[in-house]
Amino acid sequence: MGELEIALGRVKALSPLNQRKIAAVLGALVADAASQPLHWVYREDAMEKALEGAPDGCPEFLSPPANPYYHIDNGEQSPYGDQLMVLLESLAACKGFDETDYCKRVYAAFGPGSAYDSKVTVQYHSVRDRSSLPLKGKWRNRTQEFFVGNYAEGKSMSGLLESMGDENDDPDSIARLPPLVALLAGCDNMLDEAEKATLCLQACDMTVAVTKAACRIMERYILGDENPVEHVMKELRSAGHAHADPLDQAVASHLHAVSNNTQLSVASATKQFGKA
């Protein structure tokens, strides 16, 4: 029996709750790797052309990759999946969320001497130089670029947040937080810890509000809720709900608009709601 079969056997022996926790983390990693070859394809005509070569119309693990920014081996994690792995390793080492340990690990994973240390990404983020694209290797995205530069200057967390401000509204935080939600699902401090983890790298008010809403939805899936999105929308709209955020009403309205248009194709949905 191989290692995979042994691991799956151990998972099957766990409670349904713990199985869903593991599925949340593994599902996020597999989805990230599967979509990585189509990462950041913003032009609709380029996406359509890339999908023409998808076997049976299935774009997962597309080869050759259509990613216009970086090319890495099929099955490897994008910068979002690698952010998830850093948080997972920190949670495991510290038996919970530790801000100092987490930030050190992020810097080690994406900073000088790492697989993400590339002049190409620095040039792109500073002057939008596309002459060397696609990069043959890992791509340090905007969130990581902000963090690495500020952390290297020895700034405190408050200094980091002041430097980043509301400029970085990317959705990285949603992609990297499944391990924390899985660990703390059902615990009163889950959203507090999720906000702390988000603020280590991003300070945009809307990013924080949307991330907390996403964590609420993930938590309800993990806990076995049959209607997680509907229940979270009601929760965000209710007066005096726990861990309230000033932008909860706006987030709930957006969730409502999306949930009422689930029949849209991916192309139509991105036209209506935007893309990251």
Stockholm file with secondary structure:
# STOCKHOLM 1.0

chainA/1-276         MGELEIALGRVKALSPLNQRKIAAVLGALVADAASQPLHWVYREDAMEKALEGAPDGCPEFLSPPANPYYHIDNGEQSPYGDQLMVLLESLAACKGFDETDYCKRVYAAFGPGSAYDSKVTVQYHSVRDRSSLPLKGKWRNRTQEFFVGNYAEGKSMSGLLESMGDENDDPDSIARLPPLVALLAGCDNMLDEAEKATLCLQACDMTVAVTKAACRIMERYILGDENPVEHVMKELRSAGHAHADPLDQAVASHLHAVSNNTQLSVASATKQFGKA
#=GR chainA/1-276 SS CCHHHHHHHHHHTSCHHHHHHHHHHHHHHHHHHHHGGGTTCCCHHHHHHHHHTSGGGCCTTCSSCCCSSEECCTTCCCHHHHHHHHHHHHHHHHTSCCHHHHHHHHHHHHSTTSTTCCHHHHHHHHHCCCTTCSEESCCCCHHHHHHHHHHHTTCCHHHHHHHHTTTCCCSHHHHHCHHHHHHHTTCTTHHHHHHHHHHTTCCCHHHHHHHHHHHHHHHHHHTTCSSHHHHHHHHHHSTTCTTCCTTHHHHHHHHHHHHTTTTSCHHHHHHHHCCC
#=GC SS_cons         CCHHHHHHHHHHTSCHHHHHHHHHHHHHHHHHHHHGGGTTCCCHHHHHHHHHTSGGGCCTTCSSCCCSSEECCTTCCCHHHHHHHHHHHHHHHHTSCCHHHHHHHHHHHHSTTSTTCCHHHHHHHHHCCCTTCSEESCCCCHHHHHHHHHHHTTCCHHHHHHHHTTTCCCSHHHHHCHHHHHHHTTCTTHHHHHHHHHHTTCCCHHHHHHHHHHHHHHHHHHTTCSSHHHHHHHHHHSTTCTTCCTTHHHHHHHHHHHHTTTTSCHHHHHHHHCCC
//
